[in-house]
Amino acid sequence: MASAEPEHEHREDEEAPAGEDEDTGAQVAPIVKLEEVAVSTGEEDEDAILDLKSKLYRFDKDGNQWKERGAGTVKLLKHKESGKVRLVMRQSKTLKICANHLVLPTMSVQEHAGNDKSCVWHATDFADGELKDELFCIRFASVENCKTFREMFQEVAESQESKEENNDATVVADALEKLSVEGKKTEENAGEEAPAATKNEETKTDTDKKGEKPAPST
């Protein structure tokens, strides 16, 4: 009769729990040390005067249809020194620019027909790295946000027109002042040259008189 002891001992070996990993206390240094890098957005010299979530579309002339450019945040950014305002919109996840253009006096934004949460406008856009004439449509989550966008856009466009008029007036005033100063200098120079010419004529007259011979007496 065979003994059952080997089978029992083998069963105990199988049921014995595996030993836990021992903590050696060793510390592994990272192979590559990453340093924090400051990322420039190009908006450091500008102040945001409008910041709203929206979805942007552009009109595809070839396909004769609207195509989505992205969903994200549309901003109106005013430059701290020049006072110029540009519209910038980035996609929320990728931060890719889908609209980037100046707000000019000639621009106007209008409510999109049949949708009071959307509005449209024309612009010469630089989002793709080159200037393109685009027809944009932007849609907001509420009528209030759409109205805020339209009013702010129009207000900025009108303010830019006033600045251009002031700049033109300044240029004209400077030009007139310059002409006035040059005119005065010309008159002064002419006044200084006149006596000198008279003196030269008097000198010439005296010389001619000295050179004349007296008439012979009869």
Accessible surface in RSA format (square Angstrom, percent):
REM  Atomic radii and reference values for relative SASA: ProtOr
REM  Chains: A
REM  Algorithm: Lee & Richards
REM  Probe-radius: 1.40
REM  Slices: 20
REM RES _ NUM      All-atoms   Total-Side   Main-Chain    Non-polar    All polar
REM                ABS   REL    ABS   REL    ABS   REL    ABS   REL    ABS   REL
RES MET A   1   245.18 127.0 154.60 102.3  90.58 215.7 131.52 111.8 113.66 150.6
RES ALA A   2    96.15  88.4  64.90 100.1  31.25  71.1  74.91 105.5  21.24  56.3
RES SER A   3    79.87  67.5  49.54  66.1  30.33  69.9  50.00 106.5  29.87  41.8
RES ALA A   4    72.11  66.3  62.72  96.8   9.39  21.4  66.29  93.3   5.82  15.4
RES GLU A   5   121.74  69.9 118.67  89.8   3.07   7.3  38.81  75.1  82.93  67.7
RES PRO A   6    86.54  63.1  79.58  72.5   6.96  25.3  82.37  68.0   4.17  25.9
RES GLU A   7   111.32  63.9 103.69  78.4   7.63  18.2  40.75  78.8  70.56  57.6
RES HIS A   8    96.82  52.9  96.32  66.9   0.50   1.3  71.82  74.0  25.00  29.1
RES GLU A   9   103.52  59.4 102.54  77.6   0.98   2.3  32.36  62.6  71.16  58.1
RES HIS A  10   109.01  59.6 106.70  74.2   2.31   5.9  76.17  78.5  32.85  38.2
RES ARG A  11   106.24  44.6 105.20  53.6   1.05   2.5  41.62  56.9  64.62  39.2
RES GLU A  12    93.04  53.4  85.72  64.8   7.33  17.4  33.45  64.7  59.59  48.7
RES ASP A  13   105.75  74.1  86.01  85.6  19.74  46.7  26.38  62.1  79.37  79.2
RES GLU A  14   121.43  69.7  87.56  66.2  33.87  80.6  39.72  76.8  81.71  66.7
RES GLU A  15   125.96  72.3  97.74  73.9  28.22  67.2  45.79  88.6  80.17  65.5
RES ALA A  16    61.56  56.6  41.12  63.5  20.44  46.5  46.43  65.4  15.13  40.1
RES PRO A  17   126.63  92.3  99.61  90.8  27.01  98.2 109.71  90.6  16.92 105.2
RES ALA A  18    96.59  88.8  65.32 100.8  31.27  71.1  75.47 106.3  21.12  56.0
RES GLY A  19    74.80  92.2   0.00   N/A  74.80  92.2  42.13 115.6  32.67  73.2
RES GLU A  20   163.05  93.6 137.96 104.4  25.09  59.7  58.35 112.9 104.70  85.5
RES ASP A  21   146.65 102.7 115.00 114.5  31.65  74.8  39.84  93.8 106.81 106.5
RES GLU A  22   157.45  90.4 131.58  99.5  25.87  61.6  51.32  99.3 106.13  86.7
RES ASP A  23   140.10  98.1 101.67 101.2  38.43  90.9  44.65 105.1  95.45  95.2
RES THR A  24   119.28  84.8  79.05  80.1  40.23  95.9  73.31  98.5  45.97  69.5
RES GLY A  25    59.30  73.1   0.00   N/A  59.30  73.1  35.61  97.7  23.69  53.1
RES ALA A  26    83.88  77.1  49.17  75.9  34.71  79.0  59.10  83.2  24.78  65.7
RES GLN A  27   177.14  99.1 141.41 103.3  35.73  85.1  48.46 103.2 128.68  97.6
RES VAL A  28   143.24  94.3 111.12 100.6  32.12  77.4 114.61  99.6  28.63  77.7
RES ALA A  29    78.64  72.3  60.23  92.9  18.41  41.9  64.95  91.5  13.69  36.3
RES PRO A  30   108.60  79.1  81.58  74.4  27.02  98.2  93.37  77.1  15.23  94.7
RES ILE A  31   176.29 100.3 139.60 104.0  36.69  88.4 146.28 105.3  30.02  81.5
RES VAL A  32   103.72  68.3  87.86  79.5  15.87  38.2  90.60  78.7  13.12  35.6
RES LYS A  33   176.58  86.1 153.07  93.9  23.51  56.0  98.13  88.3  78.45  83.6
RES LEU A  34   160.46  89.4 132.03  94.5  28.43  71.5 133.25  93.6  27.21  73.2
RES GLU A  35   142.04  81.5 119.82  90.6  22.22  52.9  40.44  78.2 101.60  83.0
RES GLU A  36   179.26 102.9 138.24 104.6  41.02  97.7  60.77 117.5 118.49  96.7
RES VAL A  37   116.32  76.5  96.45  87.3  19.87  47.9  99.16  86.2  17.16  46.5
RES ALA A  38   102.90  94.6  69.09 106.6  33.80  76.9  78.70 110.8  24.20  64.1
RES VAL A  39   126.16  83.0  98.36  89.0  27.80  67.0 101.85  88.5  24.31  65.9
RES SER A  40    89.89  76.0  60.52  80.8  29.36  67.6  45.58  97.1  44.30  62.1
RES THR A  41    71.27  50.7  56.89  57.7  14.38  34.3  55.58  74.7  15.69  23.7
RES GLY A  42    51.09  63.0   0.00   N/A  51.09  63.0  32.79  90.0  18.30  41.0
RES GLU A  43    25.49  14.6  18.78  14.2   6.71  16.0   7.23  14.0  18.27  14.9
RES GLU A  44    97.11  55.8  76.99  58.2  20.12  47.9  70.36 136.1  26.76  21.8
RES ASP A  45    89.00  62.3  87.85  87.4   1.15   2.7  12.89  30.3  76.12  75.9
RES GLU A  46    25.90  14.9  12.93   9.8  12.97  30.9   3.76   7.3  22.14  18.1
RES ASP A  47    74.87  52.4  72.01  71.7   2.85   6.7  25.43  59.9  49.43  49.3
RES ALA A  48    59.49  54.7  25.70  39.7  33.78  76.9  25.70  36.2  33.78  89.5
RES ILE A  49    62.97  35.8  39.33  29.3  23.64  57.0  48.88  35.2  14.09  38.2
RES LEU A  50    13.97   7.8   9.06   6.5   4.91  12.4  13.24   9.3   0.74   2.0
RES ASP A  51    81.50  57.1  57.68  57.4  23.82  56.3  22.22  52.3  59.28  59.1
RES LEU A  52    31.34  17.5  28.20  20.2   3.13   7.9  31.34  22.0   0.00   0.0
RES LYS A  53   168.20  82.1 160.88  98.7   7.32  17.4 103.47  93.1  64.73  68.9
RES SER A  54    12.56  10.6   0.00   0.0  12.56  28.9   7.98  17.0   4.58   6.4
RES LYS A  55    60.87  29.7  60.59  37.2   0.28   0.7  18.95  17.1  41.92  44.7
RES LEU A  56     0.63   0.3   0.63   0.4   0.00   0.0   0.63   0.4   0.00   0.0
RES TYR A  57    40.96  19.1  40.96  23.3   0.00   0.0  31.70  23.8   9.26  11.4
RES ARG A  58    58.18  24.4  58.18  29.7   0.00   0.0   4.74   6.5  53.44  32.4
RES PHE A  59    49.38  24.7  45.59  28.2   3.78   9.8  45.59  27.6   3.78  10.8
RES ASP A  60    18.74  13.1  18.74  18.7   0.00   0.0   1.06   2.5  17.69  17.6
RES LYS A  61   150.90  73.6 130.24  79.9  20.66  49.2  88.53  79.7  62.37  66.4
RES ASP A  62   145.62 102.0 109.49 109.0  36.12  85.4  35.98  84.7 109.64 109.3
RES GLY A  63    38.62  47.6   0.00   N/A  38.62  47.6  20.76  57.0  17.87  40.0
RES ASN A  64   114.53  79.0  97.25  94.0  17.28  41.6  22.08  53.1  92.45  89.4
RES GLN A  65    93.65  52.4  88.36  64.6   5.29  12.6  24.72  52.6  68.93  52.3
RES TRP A  66    84.76  34.0  61.41  29.7  23.35  54.8  49.64  26.5  35.13  57.0
RES LYS A  67    95.23  46.5  91.47  56.1   3.76   8.9  48.05  43.3  47.17  50.2
RES GLU A  68   100.43  57.7  68.58  51.9  31.85  75.8  22.13  42.8  78.30  63.9
RES ARG A  69    45.41  19.1  34.61  17.6  10.80  25.7  12.06  16.5  33.35  20.2
RES GLY A  70     8.28  10.2   0.00   N/A   8.28  10.2   8.28  22.7   0.00   0.0
RES ALA A  71    43.04  39.6  36.35  56.1   6.69  15.2  36.35  51.2   6.69  17.7
RES GLY A  72     7.07   8.7   0.00   N/A   7.07   8.7   4.53  12.4   2.53   5.7
RES THR A  73    40.19  28.6  36.88  37.4   3.31   7.9  15.97  21.5  24.22  36.6
RES VAL A  74     0.13   0.1   0.13   0.1   0.00   0.0   0.13   0.1   0.00   0.0
RES LYS A  75    57.49  28.0  57.49  35.3   0.00   0.0  16.30  14.7  41.19  43.9
RES LEU A  76     0.00   0.0   0.00   0.0   0.00   0.0   0.00   0.0   0.00   0.0
RES LEU A  77     3.86   2.2   3.83   2.7   0.03   0.1   3.83   2.7   0.03   0.1
RES LYS A  78    86.06  42.0  85.64  52.5   0.43   1.0  32.25  29.0  53.81  57.3
RES HIS A  79    55.22  30.2  53.26  37.0   1.95   5.0  35.60  36.7  19.62  22.8
RES LYS A  80   126.41  61.7  88.51  54.3  37.89  90.2  51.57  46.4  74.83  79.7
RES GLU A  81   161.63  92.8 125.37  94.8  36.26  86.3  47.41  91.7 114.22  93.3
RES SER A  82    63.83  53.9  32.34  43.2  31.49  72.5  39.38  83.9  24.45  34.3
RES GLY A  83     8.59  10.6   0.00   N/A   8.59  10.6   8.55  23.5   0.04   0.1
RES LYS A  84   116.04  56.6 114.04  70.0   2.01   4.8  61.29  55.2  54.75  58.3
RES VAL A  85     4.20   2.8   3.22   2.9   0.98   2.4   3.23   2.8   0.97   2.6
RES ARG A  86    44.64  18.7  44.33  22.6   0.31   0.7  17.83  24.4  26.81  16.3
RES LEU A  87     0.56   0.3   0.56   0.4   0.00   0.0   0.56   0.4   0.00   0.0
RES VAL A  88     2.33   1.5   1.88   1.7   0.45   1.1   1.88   1.6   0.45   1.2
RES MET A  89     0.52   0.3   0.22   0.1   0.29   0.7   0.35   0.3   0.17   0.2
RES ARG A  90    59.23  24.9  57.49  29.3   1.74   4.1  25.42  34.7  33.81  20.5
RES GLN A  91    43.30  24.2  43.15  31.5   0.15   0.4   7.18  15.3  36.12  27.4
RES SER A  92    77.40  65.4  49.81  66.5  27.60  63.6  41.09  87.5  36.32  50.9
RES LYS A  93   194.30  94.8 160.89  98.7  33.41  79.5 109.12  98.2  85.18  90.7
RES THR A  94    95.45  67.9  65.87  66.8  29.58  70.5  73.18  98.3  22.27  33.7
RES LEU A  95   111.62  62.2 106.58  76.2   5.05  12.7 106.78  75.0   4.84  13.0
RES LYS A  96   132.25  64.5 123.68  75.9   8.57  20.4  75.43  67.9  56.82  60.5
RES ILE A  97    50.33  28.6  44.65  33.3   5.68  13.7  44.65  32.2   5.68  15.4
RES CYS A  98     3.70   2.8   2.61   2.9   1.09   2.6   3.70   9.4   0.00   0.0
RES ALA A  99     0.01   0.0   0.01   0.0   0.00   0.0   0.01   0.0   0.00   0.0
RES ASN A 100    25.62  17.7  25.09  24.2   0.53   1.3   0.22   0.5  25.40  24.6
RES HIS A 101     8.75   4.8   0.43   0.3   8.32  21.3   8.75   9.0   0.00   0.0
RES LEU A 102    78.30  43.6  72.29  51.7   6.01  15.1  72.29  50.8   6.01  16.2
RES VAL A 103     2.26   1.5   0.00   0.0   2.26   5.4   0.00   0.0   2.26   6.1
RES LEU A 104    71.98  40.1  71.98  51.5   0.00   0.0  71.98  50.6   0.00   0.0
RES PRO A 105    33.02  24.1  14.34  13.1  18.68  67.9  14.50  12.0  18.51 115.1
RES THR A 106   127.87  90.9  91.79  93.1  36.08  86.0  85.75 115.2  42.12  63.7
RES MET A 107    19.24  10.0  11.03   7.3   8.21  19.5  14.78  12.6   4.46   5.9
RES SER A 108    57.33  48.4  48.34  64.5   8.99  20.7  26.12  55.6  31.21  43.7
RES VAL A 109    11.04   7.3   0.00   0.0  11.04  26.6   0.00   0.0  11.04  29.9
RES GLN A 110   114.89  64.2 111.21  81.3   3.69   8.8  32.15  68.4  82.74  62.8
RES GLU A 111    88.02  50.5  67.59  51.1  20.44  48.7  19.87  38.4  68.15  55.6
RES HIS A 112    53.76  29.4  53.11  36.9   0.65   1.7  30.28  31.2  23.48  27.3
RES ALA A 113    94.56  86.9  66.30 102.3  28.26  64.3  76.89 108.3  17.68  46.8
RES GLY A 114    90.90 112.1   0.00   N/A  90.90 112.1  45.01 123.5  45.89 102.8
RES ASN A 115    52.65  36.3  47.18  45.6   5.47  13.2  12.77  30.7  39.87  38.5
RES ASP A 116    70.44  49.3  66.63  66.3   3.81   9.0  19.29  45.4  51.15  51.0
RES LYS A 117    82.75  40.4  82.75  50.8   0.00   0.0  35.38  31.8  47.37  50.5
RES SER A 118     2.76   2.3   2.76   3.7   0.00   0.0   0.11   0.2   2.65   3.7
RES CYS A 119     0.00   0.0   0.00   0.0   0.00   0.0   0.00   0.0   0.00   0.0
RES VAL A 120    25.99  17.1  25.31  22.9   0.68   1.6  25.31  22.0   0.68   1.9
RES TRP A 121     4.18   1.7   0.07   0.0   4.11   9.7   4.18   2.2   0.00   0.0
RES HIS A 122   127.48  69.7 122.07  84.8   5.41  13.8  85.85  88.5  41.62  48.4
RES ALA A 123     7.71   7.1   0.00   0.0   7.71  17.5   6.07   8.5   1.64   4.4
RES THR A 124    62.16  44.2  53.69  54.4   8.47  20.2  28.38  38.1  33.78  51.1
RES ASP A 125     4.21   3.0   3.42   3.4   0.79   1.9   0.65   1.5   3.57   3.6
RES PHE A 126    97.40  48.7  93.93  58.2   3.47   9.0  93.93  56.9   3.47   9.9
RES ALA A 127    21.13  19.4   0.00   0.0  21.13  48.1   0.66   0.9  20.47  54.2
RES ASP A 128    72.94  51.1  38.25  38.1  34.68  82.0  22.48  52.9  50.46  50.3
RES GLY A 129    50.65  62.5   0.00   N/A  50.65  62.5  27.23  74.7  23.42  52.5
RES GLU A 130   100.27  57.6  96.95  73.3   3.31   7.9  30.18  58.4  70.09  57.2
RES LEU A 131   124.76  69.5  97.73  69.9  27.03  68.0  97.86  68.7  26.90  72.4
RES LYS A 132    82.93  40.5  77.05  47.3   5.88  14.0  45.04  40.5  37.88  40.4
RES ASP A 133   108.82  76.2  89.64  89.2  19.17  45.3  29.17  68.7  79.65  79.4
RES GLU A 134    10.61   6.1   7.41   5.6   3.19   7.6   3.57   6.9   7.03   5.7
RES LEU A 135    41.46  23.1  39.44  28.2   2.02   5.1  39.44  27.7   2.02   5.4
RES PHE A 136     0.34   0.2   0.34   0.2   0.00   0.0   0.34   0.2   0.00   0.0
RES CYS A 137     8.62   6.5   8.62   9.6   0.00   0.0   0.09   0.2   8.53   9.2
RES ILE A 138     0.11   0.1   0.11   0.1   0.00   0.0   0.11   0.1   0.00   0.0
RES ARG A 139    98.60  41.4  95.69  48.8   2.91   6.9  17.35  23.7  81.25  49.2
RES PHE A 140     6.08   3.0   0.00   0.0   6.08  15.8   2.30   1.4   3.78  10.8
RES ALA A 141    89.37  82.2  60.33  93.1  29.04  66.1  71.60 100.8  17.77  47.1
RES SER A 142    32.88  27.8  31.03  41.4   1.85   4.3  29.32  62.4   3.57   5.0
RES VAL A 143    60.99  40.1  59.72  54.1   1.27   3.1  59.72  51.9   1.27   3.4
RES GLU A 144   121.29  69.6 118.03  89.3   3.27   7.8  66.27 128.2  55.03  44.9
RES ASN A 145    46.73  32.2  46.73  45.2   0.00   0.0   0.00   0.0  46.73  45.2
RES CYS A 146     0.00   0.0   0.00   0.0   0.00   0.0   0.00   0.0   0.00   0.0
RES LYS A 147   109.76  53.5 109.76  67.3   0.00   0.0  52.36  47.1  57.40  61.1
RES THR A 148    59.32  42.2  56.82  57.6   2.50   5.9  34.02  45.7  25.30  38.2
RES PHE A 149     0.00   0.0   0.00   0.0   0.00   0.0   0.00   0.0   0.00   0.0
RES ARG A 150    56.08  23.5  55.95  28.5   0.12   0.3   6.07   8.3  50.00  30.3
RES GLU A 151    98.06  56.3  89.41  67.6   8.65  20.6  44.33  85.7  53.73  43.9
RES MET A 152    50.75  26.3  48.98  32.4   1.77   4.2  44.55  37.9   6.20   8.2
RES PHE A 153     0.00   0.0   0.00   0.0   0.00   0.0   0.00   0.0   0.00   0.0
RES GLN A 154    54.30  30.4  54.30  39.7   0.00   0.0  31.20  66.4  23.10  17.5
RES GLU A 155   108.88  62.5 104.32  78.9   4.56  10.9  36.56  70.7  72.32  59.0
RES VAL A 156     7.81   5.1   6.75   6.1   1.06   2.6   7.81   6.8   0.00   0.0
RES ALA A 157     2.44   2.2   2.32   3.6   0.12   0.3   2.39   3.4   0.06   0.2
RES GLU A 158   108.22  62.1 104.55  79.1   3.67   8.7  36.76  71.1  71.46  58.3
RES SER A 159    46.68  39.4  38.87  51.9   7.81  18.0  38.65  82.3   8.03  11.2
RES GLN A 160    15.82   8.8  15.42  11.3   0.40   1.0   2.24   4.8  13.58  10.3
RES GLU A 161    79.77  45.8  79.77  60.4   0.00   0.0  16.38  31.7  63.39  51.8
RES SER A 162    57.16  48.3  55.87  74.6   1.29   3.0  26.55  56.5  30.61  42.9
RES LYS A 163    70.88  34.6  69.49  42.6   1.39   3.3  65.01  58.5   5.87   6.3
RES GLU A 164    88.33  50.7  87.35  66.1   0.98   2.3  29.66  57.4  58.67  47.9
RES GLU A 165   104.08  59.8  97.50  73.8   6.58  15.7  38.95  75.3  65.13  53.2
RES ASN A 166    93.80  64.7  91.35  88.3   2.46   5.9  23.66  56.9  70.15  67.8
RES ASN A 167    89.08  61.4  87.29  84.4   1.78   4.3  20.91  50.3  68.17  65.9
RES ASP A 168    88.76  62.2  87.26  86.9   1.50   3.5  26.22  61.7  62.54  62.4
RES ALA A 169    61.77  56.8  50.00  77.2  11.78  26.8  57.88  81.5   3.90  10.3
RES THR A 170    76.69  54.5  71.98  73.0   4.71  11.2  52.83  71.0  23.86  36.1
RES VAL A 171    98.68  64.9  96.35  87.2   2.33   5.6  97.72  84.9   0.96   2.6
RES VAL A 172    85.06  56.0  82.96  75.1   2.09   5.0  85.06  73.9   0.00   0.0
RES ALA A 173    54.96  50.5  47.72  73.6   7.24  16.5  51.43  72.4   3.53   9.3
RES ASP A 174    80.72  56.5  74.97  74.6   5.76  13.6  28.54  67.2  52.19  52.0
RES ALA A 175    48.81  44.9  41.82  64.5   6.99  15.9  48.13  67.8   0.68   1.8
RES LEU A 176   110.40  61.5 106.08  75.9   4.32  10.9 106.38  74.7   4.02  10.8
RES GLU A 177   113.03  64.9 106.55  80.6   6.49  15.4  38.46  74.4  74.57  60.9
RES LYS A 178   135.40  66.1 129.04  79.2   6.37  15.2  77.04  69.3  58.36  62.2
RES LEU A 179   113.64  63.3 106.46  76.2   7.18  18.0 106.70  74.9   6.94  18.7
RES SER A 180    57.67  48.7  44.45  59.3  13.22  30.5  33.75  71.9  23.92  33.5
RES VAL A 181    67.07  44.1  66.65  60.3   0.42   1.0  66.96  58.2   0.11   0.3
RES GLU A 182    82.22  47.2  80.05  60.6   2.17   5.2  36.52  70.6  45.70  37.3
RES GLY A 183    32.11  39.6   0.00   N/A  32.11  39.6  30.95  84.9   1.16   2.6
RES LYS A 184   130.48  63.7 128.72  79.0   1.76   4.2  73.40  66.1  57.09  60.8
RES LYS A 185   122.84  59.9 122.00  74.9   0.83   2.0  69.55  62.6  53.29  56.8
RES THR A 186    90.08  64.1  86.99  88.2   3.09   7.4  65.32  87.7  24.75  37.4
RES GLU A 187   128.46  73.8 116.28  88.0  12.18  29.0  44.56  86.2  83.90  68.5
RES GLU A 188   110.75  63.6 101.48  76.8   9.27  22.1  41.13  79.6  69.63  56.8
RES ASN A 189    78.98  54.5  78.19  75.6   0.79   1.9  16.45  39.6  62.53  60.4
RES ALA A 190    58.64  53.9  48.05  74.2  10.58  24.1  53.09  74.8   5.54  14.7
RES GLY A 191    43.92  54.2   0.00   N/A  43.92  54.2  34.82  95.6   9.10  20.4
RES GLU A 192   128.06  73.5 109.40  82.8  18.66  44.4  47.36  91.6  80.70  65.9
RES GLU A 193   118.63  68.1 112.12  84.8   6.50  15.5  43.89  84.9  74.73  61.0
RES ALA A 194    57.13  52.5  47.45  73.2   9.68  22.0  55.84  78.6   1.29   3.4
RES PRO A 195    82.37  60.0  72.71  66.3   9.66  35.1  78.76  65.0   3.60  22.4
RES ALA A 196    54.29  49.9  46.44  71.7   7.86  17.9  53.16  74.9   1.13   3.0
RES ALA A 197    50.84  46.7  45.35  70.0   5.49  12.5  49.70  70.0   1.14   3.0
RES THR A 198    71.39  50.8  70.52  71.5   0.87   2.1  46.20  62.0  25.19  38.1
RES LYS A 199   144.55  70.5 143.12  87.8   1.43   3.4  86.57  77.9  57.98  61.8
RES ASN A 200   100.37  69.2  94.02  90.9   6.35  15.3  25.62  61.7  74.75  72.2
RES GLU A 201   116.89  67.1 113.59  85.9   3.30   7.9  43.37  83.9  73.52  60.0
RES GLU A 202   103.74  59.6 100.18  75.8   3.56   8.5  39.41  76.2  64.33  52.5
RES THR A 203    80.98  57.6  78.02  79.1   2.97   7.1  63.64  85.5  17.34  26.2
RES LYS A 204   144.19  70.3 138.70  85.1   5.49  13.1  86.34  77.7  57.85  61.6
RES THR A 205    65.33  46.5  63.68  64.6   1.65   3.9  41.98  56.4  23.35  35.3
RES ASP A 206    77.24  54.1  75.65  75.3   1.59   3.8  19.83  46.7  57.41  57.3
RES THR A 207    85.40  60.7  81.13  82.2   4.27  10.2  63.57  85.4  21.83  33.0
RES ASP A 208    77.43  54.2  69.13  68.8   8.31  19.6  27.94  65.8  49.50  49.4
RES LYS A 209   136.18  66.4 123.74  75.9  12.44  29.6  71.52  64.4  64.66  68.9
RES LYS A 210   179.55  87.6 145.79  89.5  33.76  80.4  98.02  88.2  81.53  86.8
RES GLY A 211    61.38  75.7   0.00   N/A  61.38  75.7  37.04 101.6  24.34  54.5
RES GLU A 212   126.36  72.5 103.99  78.7  22.37  53.3  40.84  79.0  85.52  69.8
RES LYS A 213   189.04  92.2 162.90 100.0  26.14  62.2 107.02  96.3  82.03  87.4
RES PRO A 214   122.72  89.4  99.47  90.7  23.25  84.5 110.74  91.4  11.98  74.5
RES ALA A 215    93.47  85.9  63.52  98.0  29.95  68.1  68.19  96.0  25.28  67.0
RES PRO A 216   124.11  90.5 101.03  92.1  23.08  83.9 111.98  92.5  12.13  75.4
RES SER A 217   114.37  96.6  79.08 105.5  35.29  81.3  51.45 109.6  62.92  88.1
RES THR A 218   181.50 129.1 107.67 109.2  73.83 175.9 111.54 149.8  69.96 105.8
END  Absolute sums over single chains surface
CHAIN  1 A    17099.3      14179.5       2919.8       9399.0       7700.3
END  Absolute sums over all chains
TOTAL         17099.3      14179.5       2919.8       9399.0       7700.3
